[in-house]
Amino acid sequence: MSISTHIGDENVIAITTAQIQQLYVAYLGRAADKAGLDYWSQQLNAEKPVLTLENLRANFVNEQPEYVNAYAGLSRSDTVVKIYNNLFGRAPDAAGLAYWTTGGGATVNADQLLTAFVAGAGATDAKIIANKVLVAEVYTSTAGANYAAADAKSIISGVDDTALSVTKAVGHLSDGTLSGIAIPQSVATLKLALAADAAKTAFETTKVADVLALEKQLVTLTVANAQLADQGQALADDAYTYTTLTGELAGDLTAARGGALGGKTTLQLTGDATVAAADLVAARAALIAKDSASIDKITAYEKAAVALAATSKVVKADADQAVGTLAAYGANAANATVWNKALADAGIDKGVVTTAAAQAQAIYDFLANKATSATDVAKIATDFSGVTNFTTVGTLAAKDQAYNKAFDAFTKADTAVKVNADLTANVEGTTWANDYQADATAKAKVDASKSLDALEGSYKAIADAYDAAVAANKAAGEKVTAETTLKVLGDTLGVISGTGVADKSDVFYFAKGNVTSSDGALTLEAGKDSIYLGEGYTLNKTATIDATGIHGANNSALEVFFFKDAVSGNVKAVIETAAEGNTTVTNATLAANPADKVSIIELVGVTDVSQVSFANGVISHVA
């Protein structure tokens, strides 16, 4: 994994790396090997990406020999159990297994099971996934060429939702139980903290799009659904941070449910709907017993109610805008012939309705009137054939006419149920009609709540995953704080100085694992103290330095150089802050400036390059 964020798009790489690790953990039950992880990261993050994450999931399941060997001959049930065990350290419960094998989830392809399981993970399972991926990231970056498949499996096998399990797993990087890996415990602690911080930051960066999509879906749903309180997006898409956006979405979800739903859950609303349905059955029986013609009245009412529910009145602002566009056409004298013909066909007297605006409104009202025949509507449409100013008026007026006709039919059916032939009130009919509307509303509320449930579930999955990343980051950070041998490089002015505690294996590091252009001097105790630079660095032993600068550097790699300073006699570590070719640091002073993109640290008391070593991102003063 790439923990540091030296390179511009590395935050993107970091989250993609975590997602790739999820594939290894879920499908193969192990941490990724460095070569494989780097390869897929490059494929996904190239200037012109070779494949998408969806392609990669399919590739794992359909083309990777390791997956094929591991899952060959397994039933659907066994496949689900195996992936569940890899992810969560347990099999699904009976209901869950049934859902994924014979129920609604049975059609989800194997390459999509990981996504589905992660999306449906509860808070505890989300922590397990986050912790396993975090440990896998640290193992992969530390193992490098010393990667061993057995170790990659064992190091994540005991990880659960607790910080203690993470600490125990990462402890194997220092206790000699892993092949070819033995880094100081404090370095392992630091690597974990930096990885956890990078994971949290990357999550915040990359999940904004997912949360924004949910916010937009919520806005659309609430505007279209009368049972939900309308919500709106407060900021422009690019103005959000993860924190501001999730805060808005959480508030909007609560507010949407607080409208006609009264803040009730789907379960509560289903209970209300059950009561309403029972009331309707009782009211229908009472009406039938009282009114011999009630069956026909009920049938007509139900038909009219359904028809009315299928229509809606045009928003006045939309109609006004369309009428204004048509009025502009009528105000143009060049259009008088067409305009006058349409007015005549609509029966509009220009002597009474005198302005183009009023005439355009009258045309709209004529078309929207329930009594206007299809023949008369067709005449107006023919009059304005090819006139784009009329198009929206024609469409919206037709919608309003459909509503007006349905409303008229419903009003008549409603009256027939509620009023007797002698014009006296039909009490039983009124009760039934009211209960019918209450039943319909109760059912609509349940449907609206279920739609809201889906958005809330999607948001909760993201929120739980984020909480898991935050918890992992907090726990790892607390470990760093408690580790007294870890010391941050550079003061508030960026000056590096310090001496480790005698007989302690102190590890100096740059905050958040980002090497800065801070300069200064450190005294490292031989055989004990070290400097941790972060991931991605290589030692360049062949580069040279003279009065014009450093020569022989690799402009596509982050590098560290060791040069002996002719003035002080001490060795200085020259550490790039970004991948550079030859730099302008010279042997005259071996002092950096911001333009050099390097940090220069004088290693006090180290008088020969042979006294320092570099491995796994660590500079050490050897005994």
Residue, then its C-alpha position, 0 to 999 in steps of 0.5 A: m500500500s502507498i501510505s504517504t501522500h507525496i504524489g498528487d493523486e495518491n489519495v485516490i490510489a490509497i482508497t483504490t488500494a484498500q478496495i483491492q485489498q478487500l478483494y484479496v481478503a474476501y475472495l482469497g482470504r489473504a493480504a495482497d502481495k506487493a507486486g500484485l497490488d502495485y500492478w492492479s493499482q497502476q491498471l486502475n489509476a493510469e492516466k487512461p485506466v485499463l480497467t475499472l474496479e468492477n472489471l477487476r472484481a470480475n477478473f478475480v472471479n473469472e480469470q484468476p487461477e488462485y480463485v478458481n482453485a479455491y472455489a472449484g466445485l463449491s456450491r453456491s451455499d459453500t461459496v457464500v459461506k467461504i466469502y463470509n468467513n473470509l470477510f467476517g470470520r464467521a458463516p452467515d446466519a440461516a436466514g442470511l444464507a437462505y437469502w443469498t442462496t435461494g432468496g432475493g440475493a440468489t441472482v447476485n453474481a459471485d463477483q458482486l457478492l463482496t460489494a453486496f456483503v459490504a453494503g449490508a454489513g452492520a456496524t460490527d461487521a464494518k469494523i471487522i472489514a476495516n480492521k482486516v483491510l488495515v492489517a492487510e495494507v500494513y503487511t503488504s507494504t512491510a513484507g515487500a519481496n519477503y511476502a509469503a502466502a501463509d503469512a498473508k493469510s495468518i496475519i489477518s485470520g484472527v482480526d475482528d472488530t476490536a483494536l486489540s486484535v489489530t494490535k496483536a496482528v501487527g505485533h507479528l511484524s516485530d516478533g519474528t513469527l513472519s518470514g523475513i520480517a522483523i521491524p521494531q515494534s514502534v515502527a510497526t505501531l507507526k506504520l499502522a497509525l499512518a495507514a489508518d490515517a490515510a484510510k480515513t482521509a481517503f474514505e472522506t475524499t472518495k465517498v463524497a460522490d456516493v453520499l452526494a448521489l444519495e442526497k440527490q436521490l432523496v431530493t428527487l424522492t421527496v419532491a415526487n412523493a406527497q408523503l415525504a417532506d420536500q428536501g433540497q440540496a443546500l450547496a453546489d456539488d463541488a462545495y461539499t466535504y464529506t463531513t458537511l455532506t453527511g451532516e446534511l444528508a442525515g438531517d434531510l433523511t430525518a426531516a423527510r420522515g418527519g413530514a406526513l410520516g410523523g417520524k414513524t418507522t416502516l414497522q409502525l406505519t405498517g401497524d397503522a395500515t393494518v388498522a386502517a385496512a380493518d376499518l375499511v373492511a368493517a365500513r364496507a360491510a356496514l355500507i353494503a348492509k344499509d344501501s342495496a346499490s352500494i356495490d355499484k357505488i363502491t366499484a365506481y368510487e374505487k375506479a375513479a379514485v385509482a384514475l385520479a391517483a394516476t394523474s396530477k395537477v401541473v405546477k402553476a409556475d411551470a404552467d405560467q412559464a409555458v403560457g409566457t412563452l406562448a404569449a411572446y409568440g402571440a405578441n409578434a405581429a408576424n404571427a397574427t394569422v396563426w394566432n388569430k386562427a387559434l383564438a377563433d378555434a378556441g372561441i376566444d373573443k379578441g375584443v374581450v380578451t385583449t392582450a397576448a398574455a391574457q389570450a395565451q392564458a385563455i388558450y391554455d385554459f381552453l385546452a385544460n378544460k374537462a369539457t373541451s373535446a378531443t376534436d377541438v384540442a386537435k384543432i388548436a394543435t394543428d393551428f400551432s403545428g411546428v410552433t415550438n412556443f406552443t409545445t410545452v403549453g400543449t403538453l402541460a394543458a393535456k396533463d391538466q385536462a386529464y387531471n380535471k376529467a379525473f377529478d370531475a369523475f371522482t367528485k361525482a363518484d364521491t357524491a354518489v357514495k356520500v349522498n342518498a337519492d333524496l339528498t340526505a347524507n349517507v352516513e355509512g357511505t361517508t364513513w366508508a369513503n373516509d376509511y377508503q382514503a385513510d387506507a390508501t394514505a396509510k398504504a402510501k405512507v408505508d410505500a414512502s417509508k420503504s423507499l426512505d428505508a432504502l436510502e437510509g440503509s445505503y447511507k448507514a452502510i457508508a456511515d458504519a464503514y466510516d465510523a469503523a475507519v475513524a475507530a481504527n484511526k483513533a485506536a492506532g493514534e492512541k497507540v502512537t501517543a502511548e509509545t514514548t519512543l516515537k517522536v515527531l520531526g520538526d518544530t512549528l518552524g520546520v526545524i529538525s533537532g533532537t536526541g533520543v533517550a539513552d538506551k531507548s530505541d527511539v523512532f523519529y518520523f514526519a507527521k502523517g508520514n509526509v516528508t517535508s522540506s524541514d532541515g536540521a540535525l539529529t543525534l541517533e544512538a547507535g544500534k537503537d535509534s532510527i528515522y522512519l520516512g514512510e512508504g515508497y522510498t529507495l536508497n540511491k547508493t550510486a548517486t554523486i554530489d558536487a558543486t553543481g548538485i546531485h547527479g544520478a538520481n531517478n526522476s520517477a522514484l522517491e529516493v534517499f541519499f547519504f553524503k558525508d559533509a566535508v565541513s562538519g564531518n558528519v553524514k547527512a541524509v538527503i530525503e526527497t519530498a517528491a520524485e525528482g531527477n538531479t537536484t540543486v543541492t550541492n556539496a558546498t553547504l549541503a543545505a536545502n531550500p524550498a526549491d530543492k524539494v528535499s529534507i536534509i538531516e545531519l546525523v550527528g556523530v555519524t562520520d561514515v556512510s557505512q554507519v547508516s542503513f536504510a530498509n523498509g523506509v527506515i534510516s538506522h544508525v548501525a552499531 
